[in-house]
Amino acid sequence: MLYIVIVTPTCNLNCKYCGGSIKGLPEELQYSLDELADFIGKDKDAIIAFYGGEPLLKANLVKKMIDALPAKKFVLQTNGYFIEKLGEYIHKLDTILLSIDGRREITDFYRQKGCYDKVMKALNFLKENGYKGEIIARMAVSYKTDIYKDVMHLLQFFPYVHWQLDVVWSNLWGVKEFKEWTEKSYKPGIKKLIKYWIKKLEEDKIVGIVPFLGIASRILHGGNGLPCQAGKEALAISPDKKIMACPIAFDFEWNVLGDFKEFKRIDIGEPCTKCSLFNICGGRCLFFHKEWLWGKEGFEAVCNVTKFLIKELKKYEDIWKKYNIKYPPYNNTTEIIP
């Protein structure tokens, strides 16, 4: 099981699509590391992901957790500003996701001026220090994004690129603007990206475009509900000791599953479970499924984009199925369906 530990709700950035620090959670942990170790220790296959806010604002606490917690794998999601504070502890992490939204002008527009250079500095730090784990560029995609140009740019530097659409809870646009952008920009860009990915496969090179890898894997090997497994085989742990299904929805009653002593599980229901593509998509996102903040029109608009991506990839199934793609190798917090 994956345990997403919210190390701190505080963030040093205030990204346009996010809103910065999480409000409503305590800054300090309301539990001891021994309590957390006892809880996680019941699971011999535990994977721990450090999350925020920005977890490396408390880099020393992350180090203590790595030393104290019994996990098979450790994952870090970070904006990269403080990666050097980890020192040699980078080598104890199996996956590091660096938040970067594409080209310099796009990243700095969404996040803040200078952010692109900070992330590239963090990437260089990892490479120069011989980091052997998985490095993933973690994109947020909104109305200024050109998915083809921005993913292709990041692939020059990162072995893997993953993105999530800024939809439903967005601060930047509504469903009308999203639908226009998908037709004019996103869908044509996806087609170009898939053609590039297939061209490289024909040259026997598997390019690390995470949604393509994950969708191909689920088509070939089947899926089991949500790709991220939120509320089922993935739990979030808040600083105030709550066990939650999803780390971004801490203030929704349905999302709180219990505490260290006892918790329940939650799963996707209709209409997703009645969809012919459910075994691939898995319902996309638990928050999206539960909170229809863009209404029926918005829900269907995002579903339409998901179906488009899956169907475009399936057109080339005879090519990529030869490679028996299996991704991710473990739950590394990539959500697969953008």
C-alpha positions in Angstrom: 0.0 0.0 0.0 1.0 3.6 -0.6 1.1 6.0 2.3 1.2 9.7 1.3 2.6 11.6 4.3 1.7 15.3 4.4 5.0 16.5 6.1 3.8 20.1 6.2 0.9 22.0 4.8 3.1 25.0 4.2 4.6 25.9 0.8 7.1 28.5 -0.2 5.3 29.1 -3.5 1.8 30.4 -4.4 1.1 28.9 -7.8 -1.7 30.4 -9.9 -3.6 27.1 -10.2 -3.0 26.0 -6.6 -3.3 28.7 -4.0 -0.2 27.9 -2.0 -0.1 26.6 1.5 -2.9 24.2 2.7 -5.2 26.0 5.1 -6.8 24.2 7.9 -4.1 21.7 8.8 -1.6 22.1 11.7 1.9 23.0 10.9 3.4 20.5 13.4 2.7 16.8 13.4 0.2 15.7 16.0 1.7 12.2 16.2 5.1 10.7 17.0 7.3 8.9 14.5 6.9 5.8 16.6 3.1 5.9 16.2 3.5 6.3 12.4 6.1 3.5 12.3 3.8 1.2 14.2 0.9 2.0 11.9 2.9 1.5 8.7 4.8 -1.4 10.0 1.7 -3.6 9.8 2.2 -3.5 6.0 5.2 -5.4 4.8 4.8 -3.9 1.3 4.6 -0.2 2.4 5.5 2.6 0.0 5.9 6.0 1.6 5.5 9.3 -0.4 6.5 12.6 1.2 4.0 15.4 0.2 3.0 18.9 1.2 2.8 21.9 0.9 6.5 21.6 0.2 7.9 18.7 2.2 11.5 19.8 2.0 10.6 22.9 4.1 11.1 20.3 6.8 14.0 18.4 5.2 15.3 17.3 8.5 12.0 15.7 9.4 11.9 13.9 6.0 15.4 12.5 6.9 14.2 11.3 10.3 11.1 9.7 8.6 13.3 7.8 6.1 15.4 6.5 9.0 12.5 5.6 11.2 9.8 4.3 8.9 9.7 0.7 7.6 9.0 1.0 3.9 10.1 -0.9 0.8 10.1 2.3 -1.3 10.3 6.0 -0.7 8.9 8.7 -3.0 9.2 12.5 -2.9 7.1 15.1 -4.5 8.9 18.5 -4.4 9.2 21.9 -6.1 12.9 21.4 -6.0 13.9 24.6 -4.2 15.4 22.8 -1.2 16.6 19.4 -2.7 20.2 20.1 -1.6 19.1 20.0 2.0 18.7 16.2 1.7 22.3 15.7 0.9 23.1 11.9 0.7 19.5 11.1 1.6 18.6 11.5 -2.1 20.0 8.0 -2.6 17.4 6.6 -0.2 14.6 7.8 -2.4 13.4 5.5 -5.1 11.4 8.2 -7.1 11.6 12.0 -7.1 8.9 14.0 -8.8 10.0 17.6 -9.6 7.2 20.0 -10.2 7.8 21.9 -13.5 5.2 22.9 -16.0 7.2 22.9 -19.3 9.1 25.6 -21.0 10.6 28.4 -18.8 8.0 31.0 -19.7 5.2 28.6 -19.0 6.6 27.3 -15.7 7.4 30.8 -14.5 4.0 32.1 -15.5 2.1 29.5 -13.5 4.4 29.2 -10.6 6.7 32.3 -10.1 9.6 34.0 -11.8 12.8 32.0 -11.5 11.0 28.7 -10.7 12.1 27.0 -13.9 15.8 27.7 -13.2 15.4 26.4 -9.6 13.9 23.1 -10.8 16.7 22.7 -13.4 19.3 23.4 -10.7 17.6 20.6 -8.6 17.7 18.2 -11.5 21.4 18.9 -12.1 22.1 18.4 -8.4 20.5 14.9 -8.7 22.5 14.1 -11.8 25.8 15.4 -10.6 25.5 13.4 -7.4 24.8 10.2 -9.2 21.2 9.7 -8.2 20.1 6.3 -9.6 16.3 6.5 -8.9 13.4 7.5 -11.1 13.2 11.2 -11.9 9.8 12.5 -13.1 8.9 15.9 -14.3 5.5 16.6 -12.8 3.5 19.1 -14.8 0.3 20.9 -14.1 -1.4 21.7 -17.4 -3.7 24.8 -17.9 -4.7 27.3 -20.5 -1.3 28.6 -21.5 0.1 25.1 -22.0 1.0 23.7 -25.4 1.1 20.0 -24.4 3.3 19.0 -27.4 5.8 21.8 -27.0 6.0 21.6 -23.2 6.3 17.8 -22.9 8.8 17.7 -25.8 10.8 20.4 -24.0 11.0 18.5 -20.8 11.9 15.2 -22.5 15.2 16.9 -23.4 16.1 16.8 -19.7 13.9 14.4 -17.8 13.6 10.6 -18.4 9.9 10.7 -17.5 7.2 13.4 -17.9 3.8 13.2 -16.2 1.0 15.8 -16.3 -2.3 16.5 -14.7 -5.0 18.8 -16.1 -6.0 21.9 -14.2 -9.7 21.1 -14.1 -12.7 21.2 -11.9 -11.1 23.0 -8.9 -9.2 25.4 -11.1 -8.5 29.0 -10.2 -7.7 29.9 -13.8 -10.6 29.0 -16.1 -14.0 27.4 -16.4 -15.5 24.6 -18.4 -16.3 26.8 -21.5 -12.6 27.9 -21.8 -11.4 24.3 -21.1 -13.5 22.9 -23.9 -12.3 25.5 -26.4 -8.7 24.8 -25.4 -9.0 21.1 -25.7 -10.3 21.3 -29.3 -7.9 24.0 -30.4 -4.7 23.0 -28.5 -4.8 19.9 -26.4 -6.2 17.2 -28.7 -4.0 18.2 -31.7 -1.0 18.3 -29.3 -1.8 14.8 -28.0 -2.0 13.4 -31.5 1.4 14.9 -32.3 2.9 13.5 -29.0 1.5 10.0 -29.7 3.0 10.0 -33.2 6.3 11.0 -31.8 6.1 8.3 -29.1 5.2 5.6 -31.7 8.0 6.8 -34.1 10.5 6.3 -31.2 9.0 2.8 -30.4 9.6 1.8 -34.0 13.2 2.8 -33.4 13.1 0.5 -30.3 13.2 3.4 -27.8 10.5 3.6 -25.2 10.1 7.3 -24.3 9.0 8.0 -20.7 5.7 9.8 -21.4 4.0 8.6 -18.2 0.3 8.7 -19.3 1.1 6.8 -22.5 3.1 4.2 -20.6 0.4 3.8 -17.9 -2.6 3.6 -20.3 -0.8 1.1 -22.5 0.1 -1.0 -19.4 -3.6 -1.0 -18.3 -4.8 -2.0 -21.7 -2.3 -4.9 -21.8 -2.5 -6.1 -18.2 -5.8 -4.7 -16.9 -6.5 -2.3 -14.1 -8.0 -2.3 -10.7 -10.0 0.9 -10.3 -8.3 4.2 -9.9 -4.7 4.2 -11.2 -3.7 6.2 -8.1 -5.6 3.8 -5.9 -6.8 6.6 -3.6 -8.9 5.3 -0.7 -8.2 1.7 -1.7 -4.5 0.8 -1.8 -3.3 4.4 -1.2 -3.9 6.5 1.9 -3.0 10.0 2.9 -1.9 10.9 6.4 -2.5 14.4 7.6 -0.5 16.2 10.2 -3.4 15.9 12.6 -3.4 12.1 12.4 -6.3 11.7 10.0 -6.3 8.9 7.5 -7.6 10.2 4.2 -8.3 8.8 0.8 -6.8 11.8 -1.1 -4.2 14.3 0.1 -5.8 17.3 -1.7 -9.4 16.9 -0.3 -8.6 17.0 3.4 -11.7 19.2 4.2 -14.3 16.9 2.6 -16.1 14.6 5.0 -16.3 11.7 2.5 -12.5 11.8 2.3 -11.7 11.2 5.9 -11.5 7.4 6.4 -10.4 7.1 10.1 -7.2 7.2 12.1 -4.2 5.0 13.0 -6.5 2.7 15.1 -9.2 2.1 12.5 -10.0 3.2 9.0 -12.4 2.3 6.2 -11.9 2.2 2.4 -13.7 4.0 -0.4 -14.0 3.3 -4.1 -15.4 4.6 -7.4 -19.0 4.1 -8.3 -21.4 5.1 -11.1 -21.4 6.5 -13.7 -17.7 5.5 -14.1 -18.2 1.8 -13.3 -20.7 1.5 -16.1 -18.3 3.0 -18.7 -16.7 0.6 -21.3 -13.3 2.2 -20.6 -13.5 1.9 -16.8 -10.9 -0.9 -16.7 -8.4 1.5 -18.3 -9.4 4.9 -16.9 -10.5 3.5 -13.5 -12.6 6.6 -12.9 -9.7 9.1 -13.4 -9.7 10.8 -10.1 -11.5 10.3 -6.8 -12.0 14.0 -6.1 -13.2 14.6 -9.7 -15.7 11.7 -9.3 -17.0 12.9 -5.9 -17.1 16.7 -6.4 -18.7 17.8 -9.7 -17.6 21.4 -9.3 -18.0 22.0 -13.0 -21.4 20.3 -13.1 -22.5 17.6 -15.6 -21.1 19.5 -18.5 -17.7 19.8 -16.9 -17.6 16.1 -15.9 -18.4 15.0 -19.4 -15.9 17.5 -20.9 -13.1 15.9 -18.9 -14.3 12.4 -19.6 -14.4 13.3 -23.3 -10.7 14.2 -23.2 -9.8 11.0 -21.3 -11.7 8.9 -23.9 -10.0 10.7 -26.7 -6.5 10.0 -25.3 -7.3 6.3 -24.7 -8.8 5.8 -28.2 -5.9 7.6 -29.9 -3.4 5.3 -28.2 -5.4 2.2 -29.0 -5.1 3.1 -32.7 -1.4 2.1 -32.5 -1.9 -1.0 -30.2 -0.4 -3.3 -32.7 2.9 -1.4 -32.4 3.2 -0.8 -28.7 1.8 -4.1 -27.5 5.0 -5.8 -28.7 6.9 -4.1 -25.9 4.7 -5.6 -23.1 4.9 -2.2 -21.3 4.3 -2.4 -17.5 4.2 1.0 -15.8 4.5 2.1 -13.1 6.6 -0.7 -11.5 5.0 0.3 -8.1 2.7 3.1 -7.0 5.0 6.1 -7.5 2.1 8.7 -7.1 1.8 9.3 -10.8 -1.9 9.3 -11.6 -1.7 8.0 -15.2 -5.0 9.6 -16.5 -4.3 13.3 -16.8 
